[in-house]
Amino acid sequence: MWPNPYLSRLKQRLLHRFLPSVVDWLTWLATFEARRRLKKMPRIRLLVDNSVLAHAVTHETATISTGVELWGGVVPFDTGYSARIPVHLVDDATETYKNICFIPGIAYLARKGLIDLCQSAELRAETYYQPVGRFKGYGYLDYSLLSGVHMDSVDGTVFPTLGPRWMGLPSAKEQQGRRISGYGDPLHVSLVAELGSKHSQDAWHLCTAENKNLYAFLTTDFKFRRQVRARSRREPLISMNARVLTPKEFGEELSIAPLPPIFFSYHNASFFVRTDVTMPNGRRRPVTAYRSRE
């Protein structure tokens, strides 16, 4: 039996109009216990890693094919339309997805002013040599769970030195590595000695969280998290107040209930949404693939 076009359009109108309000209520419910606890605690401030910003983009713009038509009755061409689709399947069992499900509650608490999500000069500097769309989305229909959440820098801003190629300047990434090493912070030196030079950049972010009296460095860099956990009983980590937490760990501490990101498919949407289609392998497209297909 062919689907009724009128009923399909009516369903879409109802979902666009009412589903975001229903999901907002579910988010309010998912954070009820956390809000109760936060009222009795000192203000929580989190330093948010760029890896969290990247994983918070849970919907992307895709071209939905509607078949082949004949132009002028002679030349065949592909037809289709753009729509927002989820990145992940609902039954995704990966560690990354389980952490993403706690981001809606964390973002809700930040929007309500109950916790502060922050960035730093060097975290922002990382975005200068990476595609901007990695953290906010590449397409017009993309959606981030952290959309609308303002994040101040706890220590200002730094910029790479840019110039024409003939000047032979090091890349922005190389400049950042040299800059961090040149700070000579004793805590950072100790962290690198304990965690290894490969984690120098993340160690600096943790050092920033400690020096600025933040609650934790929130990250989805699971390798770094495991490295810190394995050495948490050793100096300087055992003496530090700032911790390294994943969204799942922080959410469970506050009793935030996880919510599947597919629930937010219709937030800020006045266009086509297809929740029955997801990105291949539950992964976002690289910017090169995005440009070639859109």
Beta strands, then each sheet from edge to edge (+ up, - down):
strand 1: 44-48
strand 2: 57-71
strand 3: 75-86
strand 4: 115-119
strand 5: 143-144
strand 6: 152-153
strand 7: 216-218
strand 8: 243-245
sheet 1: 6+ 4+ 1+ 7+ 8+
sheet 2: 3+ 2- 5+
end
